[in-house]
Amino acid sequence: MAFPYSSCKQKYTFLSSLLLLLLLSSSVAELSFNFYAGSCPGAELIVRNTVRSASTSDPSVLGKLLRLIFHDCFVQGCDGSVLIRGNGTERSDPGNASLGGFTVIESIKNVLEIFCPGTVSCADILVLAARDAVEALGGPVVPIPTGRRDGTVSMAENVRPNIIDTDFTVDKMINIFSSKGLSVQDLVVLSGAHTIGAAHCNTFNSRFKLDPKGNLELIDASLDNSYAQTLVNKCSSSLDPTTTVVDNDPETSSTFDNQYYKNLLAHKGLFQTDSALMEDDRTRKIVEILANDQESFFDRWTESFLKMSLMGVRVGEEGEIRRSCSAVN
């Protein structure tokens, strides 16, 4: 097998990922690298080029694509069910109201249906697009096995019990990650996704309160005062907190790097869930390591992202290959 990396350490990481793949459930064993080599050889290139093209006109789409995979995989597995439109679907749940990137996924699907009709699943497209979004912003290239099939069930009631809310404690986050087969390290590493993307002001406004004059006032002592003032200025009471957005990473929001962890050390985590990682020994130690070693972050990201992308996959006769990502066949 030819390795996609040049350095010995990168090859070691890739081999570790392959070993991880073999150790997981039997259904995952039906996935393979370059699954579409014979049936649709240009599939991954089409995904990558469409993601890059979309980001030239809207750079924010890269963060949106990465967020999409979290909201898909954590709710009944990586089956593309978050993409399905309609009343009562995952996509209709208020917890998913701010998701974006759907048009990019649909654009990719439309092109693939022209060249390889009924071949490439929306579940695979979603994982590959998220992978390519990270790469486009300077992050690591993660080898991803493909062959997932699309789920046919999407229910709003499954969303809230399975996704992380921005005011969760470390214990709550660990419980959810553990239920998905993910570790404490996976929690800290995958939280590094907040090194890109943006959030609406209402997702972290519980860290503030309105004073008698209607102005925001900091009530969360874990937040750096100067950073808090920056947030106050951007999310003033005269603005709509459901539409005003703030970069997740105040320093290098357009680069996938380990700056997120440096921000946490400086008490500049945007969400309560970010700051909480510094308040628990189990997570703080990992934060400190990743803040000081970007290569370590990239290596661990490769492993944790791969693990997440394999959660609850449908293969073989399970599911279907949707003709449109927004609707079951």
Sequence and secondary structure as in RCSB ss.txt:
>XXXX:A:sequence
MAFPYSSCKQKYTFLSSLLLLLLLSSSVAELSFNFYAGSCPGAELIVRNTVRSASTSDPSVLGKLLRLIFHDCFV
QGCDGSVLIRGNGTERSDPGNASLGGFTVIESIKNVLEIFCPGTVSCADILVLAARDAVEALGGPVVPIPTGRRD
GTVSMAENVRPNIIDTDFTVDKMINIFSSKGLSVQDLVVLSGAHTIGAAHCNTFNSRFKLDPKGNLELIDASLDN
SYAQTLVNKCSSSLDPTTTVVDNDPETSSTFDNQYYKNLLAHKGLFQTDSALMEDDRTRKIVEILANDQESFFDR
WTESFLKMSLMGVRVGEEGEIRRSCSAVN
>XXXX:A:secstr
   S  SHHHHHHHHHHHHHHHHS TTGGG BTTTTTTT TTHHHHHHHHHHHHHHH TTHHHHHHHHHHHHHTT
TSSSSGGG  STTSGGGSGGGTT   HHHHHHHHHHHHHHSTTTS HHHHHHHHHHHHHHHTT       B  BB
 S   GGGTTTTS  TT  HHHHHHHHHHTT  HHHHHHHHGGGGS EEEGGGSGGGEEE TTS EEE  TTS H
HHHHHHHHHT TTS TTT EEESSSS TTS SSHHHHHHHTT  SSHHHHHTTSSHHHHHHHHHHHT HHHHHHH
HHHHHHHHHTTT B TTSSB  SBTTB  
